[in-house]
Amino acid sequence: MDLKRVLTTTAAIALSAALCSPAFATNGYFTHGVGTDSKGMAGTGIGSNADMGAIMAASNPALGVFTGDQWEVGLSIFSPRRSYTASSSQLNGGLIDLGGGNFLPSFTITPGEVDSSSEFFPIPYVAKNWSLQNDANVSFAFYGRGGMNTDWDDSSGASATSYFCGGDPFAGEPPATGSGPYCAGKAGVDLMQAFLAVNYSAKIGENFAWGAGPVFAVQLFEANGVMTFAPVTESFAASGGTAFPTALSNNGHDTSTGFGFGAGLWWGITDSVSLGLSYQSKMSMSEFDDYADLFAEQGGFDIPSSLKAGLSFLATDSLRVNVDIEQIAYSDVDSIANPMANLVTCPTLPFGGSSLPSCLGGSNGAGFGWDDMTTYKLGFEWQRDESNTWRFGYSYGEQPIQAADVLFNILAPGIMEQHITLGLTRQRANGGAWSFSFMYAPENTLTGPSMFDPTQTIELKMSQIEFEVGFRF
C-alpha cells in the first residue's frame, strides 16, 4: 500500500468536505446520524457489532474492530425547507412604554411569510479501516456533522421583506423601512463543519471492545444582514457609542480550527444482546475573529460534547433491533446557549443595565438560547437474503430553542424533532457493497414573541428530506 498516496487522497477529500459540506439543522444543528447504514436506521447502531462500514468508528470508536480493511465513501443531498412568519403589530416601529417615564423604540418585522432560498446541499464523507494484529484496528473518518445555514432574500421592494427599523420616534420622526429581516440587507448565516477522526480500537476477549482517538475539526462561518445589532455590541458600548463594530456582519467567511477526542465501548452481554457507549468531548476551537462582535467570548464558537448509548439485540436470525439515546450538550457553548435576554443588562439599552460582558461579543453575550437536547432513536435492520439488507428507523427529540429567542433564531431555526428513515445495502459479488438511505423530517414550528416588539409574534417553520448513497470497497 502506498501510504503517501493514501494520505494525499484522503487529505484532498477532507478539504473537499470542509469546503462543500453545507450547514444544516436536524437534532439542533447535529446530523441525525453519520454514515449511510446508520442513517437508514435513524442514526442508531452504537451498540451493534454488525458491519456498518468504516464510517461507524466516527459514531462509536470501539466499532472499528467489526469492520475489515476497506474504504467507504458517501454523498448525500440534503434539503431543508425553512420559513418564518411575522404577525401583525400594534406598535409598527413606535415606542414601547417601559413604565416610569422610560421608553424604548420597537423593532417590528413587517407581517408576512418569508422563505429561505437555500434548499439543496451536497455532503460527502470518506472513511478507511486498517486491521492490525491481535484484533486491533486503526480507522480514519472525514465527515460533515452539523451546522446552520439560512439565506433570507434582500427584497427591499416587497412588503413581506421590509421592516420598521429607522427614524427617531423621540424626535417625532415616523418609522422607516429597510430590506432584510433585520433592516440591514440580505441576511443569513453559513456555518460549515468538517471533522477528521483518527481512532484506535481493540478487543479484550470476545465480548468487549474499546476505541479512542483525537478528533480534529475545521469550521467556516459567515453572517450577513445583522448590522442592526451594532448598538448592543460590547465594543460599541465600551466606546461610549463612538466606535462602530467592525466584526459583526458582512465580513465573508472566517475559519476556526480545533480539536477534541472521542472514545467508545462495546460489550457483548450474550450472543444476541450487546451494549455500546460513545462520548465525544467538547471541541476547543479558535475564535472567529471576523465575528468577535457577534458571538459571545469575542467570537468563541466551540463544538458541544455529545454522549450516546445504545442497546442492540437480535430479535430473530434475520432481524436486529437498535435502541439508542443521544445527549447533545449545547449548554457547553455560550454562543449557542446564552439567551437573547442577556442583552437587557447591556448599558446601551434603557433598562438601567451596566454589564458590558452581556452585550453582543462579551463574555456573557447573547446567543441563540438553545438548551441541551436528548434524542431517542429506534432502528431495525432486516437481512432479507445474502445480498440485501433493509433498514428502517424513527427518532424523536424535543427541539432546543426557547420561544423567547425566536427573533435571533430566524438565523438558525434548528427546530426539527422527528426523523423517519429508510435504507438498503446491496452486497456485490466482488465483496463491495452499495448502500442508500432516505430521511424525512416532518414539518415542525415554533412561535414566540419578538424581543423588541412584544405585540408581535414570530413563527419559525422547517421540514427536511435527505437522500444518501454510500459505497464500500
N, C-alpha and C positions, 0 to 999 in steps of 0.2 A: 504494500500500500504506500503511495506517495503522500506522506504526511503534509508536506508543504502545499501540495495541490489541494488536499482536503481542507486545510485551514484557510487557504486563499478563497476557495469556493464558498465555504460556509461564512467567511467574513463578508464576502460580497453579498450573499443572500441576507445576512444580518443587516447590512447597511440598507439594502432594498426594503426590508421590513420596517426599519426605522423611518425611512422617508415615505413609504407608501401606506403604512398602517393608518387607517383613519381613526378619528376619535369617535367613540360610540358610547352608549349607555345601556346596560342591561340590568345587572344587580348593582344599582347605583351606577358606577362607571366601570365596574369589573365585568368581563365577559361571563356568560353563563357556564362556560367550560373551556378547556384547552385541548385541542386535538379533535379530529373528525369522529372517531369512535366514541369518545366520551360525550361530545356534544349531541350525538344521536340519542344519548340516554340522559339528557338534561344536565350534563356535567358531572354525572356520577362515576364511580369506579375507584374511589380512593382505597377501598378495602378489597378490591378484586385482584386475583392473581391470573386472570385471563390476559392473554397477549393483546393489548390495545395499542401497540405501536410504541416507537421510541419516544414520542412526544409526551407519553403519560408520566415520564420522570419529572416533567415540569409541574405536574399536579401533586404527585407523591414520589419523592426521590427514591424511596425504597422499591418501587415497582420496576426499576430498570433491570433487576435480576430476572424478570419473567419475559424479557424480550431478547432475542438473539442479535447477532451482528446484522444490522440493517439500517438503511436510510429511510426517512419518511418526509414527504413534502406535502403541503396542502395549500389550498387557496379558497377563501370564502368570499362571497359577495353579500355584503351586509347592507340592509336598507331600513333605516329608522325614519318614521314619519312623525314630524313634530309640529305643533302649532300652539299658539296661546290666544286667548280671547279676553279682552278687557271689557268690563261692564260700563254702563253709563255712570257719570259722576255728578254729584251735587255741587262740587267746587269748581271744576273745569279750570284749574290753574289759579284759583283765588286763594285767599288766606285761610289758614287753619287756626281757629281760636284755641290757644293752649290754656286759657284762663289766666287771671291775674294781670290782664293787660298785655300778655305776650301772644305774638302771632308768628306763624311760620308759613311761607309761601308753599302751596301744594305743588306737587308734580303729578300731573294727570296724563295717563295714556288715553289717547282717543279711542272710544269704544269701537270694537270690531275684532275680527279674527284674522290672524296673520300666520302664514305657513313658513317654515324654514325651507330654503331652496336646495339644500344639500341632502340628497336622498340615497345615493349609491356609493359604496366604498369597497375596494378590494383589500383583503387582509391575507398576507402569505405567512406560512410558517415552515420551518425545516428542523429536523432532528436526526441525530445519529447515535447509535449504540455500539459499543465495543465490548465483547465478552472477554473476561480475563480468567485466569486460573482460579480454582477453588470457589466457584460460583460467585465471583465478583464481576463488577460491570462499571464501565465509565460511559457517561452519556453527555451529549451537548444538545441544547434545545434553544432555538431562536424563535421568538413569537411575539405578537402583539397581544396585550391582555386588557387594555382599558383606555379610557379617555373620554373626552367630551367634544362635541362639535355642533355648532349652530351657525346659521347664516341667514340673518333676518335682513331682508332687502331694504335698500335705501330708495324709497319711492316717495319723494317729497311731494309729488303731485296728487297722491292718493290719500284720501281722508283716513283710511284704515292704518296708515303708517305716518301720520302727522300727529304731533303731541304738544300739549300745553307746557312749555318749558322756559319761556322767556318773559321779558318785561319786568318792571319793578312795581309790584302791587302797592308797596308802601308809598310810592310816588304817584299813585293813581293811574299807572300805565296798564293797559289791558294785557292779558296773557298772550304771548306769541306762540307760534308753532314751529316745529322743525322736523326733519326727517330722521328715521331710525327709531327703534324702541325707546332710546334714552335721549332723543333730540340731538344726537351727535353724529348722524350719518349711519351708513350701513354698519350693523352691529353683529357681534357673534364672537365665539371663541373657537380655537382649534388646538386641542391637546392631543399629541401623538405620543405613544409609549411603546418602546420595543425592549425586549428582555433577552439576555443570554444567561441560561442556567447551565452550570457545569457540575455534574453530580457523580459521586462515587457511591456504589451500593454493593451490599454483600449479604449472604445468608449466614445465619447461625443455626446450624442444624437444618432440618427440613421444614420447620414450622415457624421460622422467624426470619425477617429480613429488615435491614435498615439502610438508610441512604442519607447523604448530606452533601452540601456544597455551596459555593458562592453563587449569587445572582447579581448580574450587572445590568444596569438599565440606562437608557437614554430617553429624554423627553424633549419634545419640541412644543412650544406654546406661542400662540398669538391671540391678542384681544383687540377688537375694533369697536368703535362707537360707544365708548364708556367715559369719554372725557367730561361728561356732565357731572361726574362724581369728584371732579378736581377739588372743589371747596371742602370736601370732607376727607382729604388725604392728610397724612401726618406731616409731610413736607410742606404743604400749603399752610396748615395751621401753625406749625413751628415758626414759619417765616412771618407770622402776623398778617398773612394774606397778601404778601408781596411777591412770593416765588411760586410761579405756576409749575405744577408737577410735570416732569419730562419722562417719567417711567410708568405711565398709567395706561395709555391706549395708543393703537395705531403705530406700533414700533416694529412690525414684522415679526418673524419667527425668532424666538430666543431658545437656546439649548441648555439643558440641565442634565448632568450625569451623576451617577452614584451607584451604590451597591448595598446589598444585604446578604442574607443567607437563607437557604431552605433546608428542611430536614423532614424525614418521614420514617414511619414504622409500618410493618405489616406482620400480622400474627394469624397463622392458620390454626384456628381453635380445633376444628375437625377437618376431615377430608372435604366437607361440603360447606363449611362456615368459616369466614375469615373477617378480620377487622383491620382497618387502616387508620392512620393518624398522620396528618401533614401540617407543617407550620412554615409560613414564610414571614420573615421578620419585617418590621418597618424598614424601609429603604431610605437611607440618608442621602439626599440629593442636593446638589449645588443649587444656589438661588437663581431665579430668573431675574437677572439684574435689570433687564429692559422693562420689567413689570414690578419693580420694587415698590411702586406707589399703589399697586392693586392688591397684591397678595400680602397676607399677614407675615410678620417677621421679615420685612423688607424683601419680599419676593420668594419666600420659602414655599416649597411645594413638594414635601416628601411623599413617598408612596406608602399607604397604610399597610399594616400587617394583616394577615389572614390565617385562620385556623380551620382545618377541615377534618371531619371524622366520617368514616364510612363502614357500613356493615354489608357484606356480600354473602349470599348463600345460593346454593343450587336447589331450586325447588323441584326440578326433575333433571334427568340426564341432559336435556337439551335447553332448559330454561334457567337462567341466572337472574337473580333479583338483587339490585343495589339500592341501599338507603343511605343517603349522605346528608350531612349538615355542614354548612359553611358560615363562618362568622367573619365579617369584614369590619375592622376597627377604624372607621372613618374618623372617630374622635382622636386618633393618633395625630392628626394633621390639622393645625389651627386654620389654615387657609380653606379647608373643606368644612370643618366642624363649627367654627365660630359663627354665632348668629348675626344677622344684619342689625339686630337691636343694639349691638355693641357701639354702633355709631352714635347712640343717644348721648353718650358721655364725651363725644368729641367736642372740643371747645368752639368749633365754628358753627355748631348748631345751637339754637336758642333754648337749650334745656338746662343751662347752668352747669354743664359738664366742664371738667378741666383735665381730662385724661387724654393726653396726646397719643399714648400707645393704643387707644381704642379707635383712632381714626384709621382709614384705609392705609395699609402698608405698615402699621405699627405692630408691636409685639402681641397686642390683643385686638388687632384689626378685624373688621367684619369679614366673614367668609360666606359660605353658601348655606350654613346652618344644617349640615347633614348629621344624622345620628348614625350609630353603628347599625349594621344590617345583618340579620340572620336569615339564611335561605335553607329551606327544606326541600330535598330532592329525592325523586323516586325514578329508578331506571330498570328496564327489562332488556335482557339480551337472549334472543331465541335463535339457536342454531338449527335452521330448517333442514340443512343437509351439510355434506362436507364442504360444499362450495359457497353457501350463502348463510350469512348471519344477519338477522334483523334486530333492530334496536328501537326502543320507544322510551319516552321519558316525560316527566312533568316536574316542575319546581314552583315553589311559592316563597316569597319573602316580602315583608312589608317595606315599601319604598322608604328611603331615609330622609326625605325633605320635609321640613316643617312648613305648615301653611303660612306662617308669618313671614317666611322668606321667599315667597313666590316672585317678588319683584326682581331680585338678583338672579333667581334660578330660571328666568327667561333665557339666560345664557347657557344654563346647564340643567335641562329638565330630565334628570335621571330618575324617572318615576315608575319604571316597569316593575311589576310584581309577579306575573305568571309567565312561564315558558312551557310550550308544548313542542315536543321534538320527535323526530323520526330519523332512522338511519339504516344503512345497509352496507355490509362488507362482502365483497365477492372475491374469493381466492382464485388465483391464476395457477395454471398447471406448472409454470416455471418457479413457483414459490412466492411470487409477488402478490399484492392484493390491492384492489380498488375499494375505496370507501366513500360514501356520501352521507351528509346529514342535512336535515331541514329543521329550522326553528321558526315558530310563530309565537309572538308575544302579543296577546290581545290588548286592545286599547285600554289605557288607564288615564285617569285625570286627577288633578289636584287643584283645589280652589282655595284662595286665601285673600286677605286684604292687602292692598298696596300700601307699603310702609309710609309713603309720603302723600297719600290721599286716602284717608280712612273711609271715605264714602264710595270707594271703587274696589271691586274685586278683580282678580286675575285668575283665569283658569289655564293651567298647563295640560297639554294633551299629547300622548305618544302611543304609537304601536310600532312593531318591528317584525321583519322577516329576515332570515339568513339562509343561504344555501352554501354548503362547503363540500369540496372534493379533496380527498387525500389519497396518496399512493405510497405503498411500501415496496422497497426493492433491496 
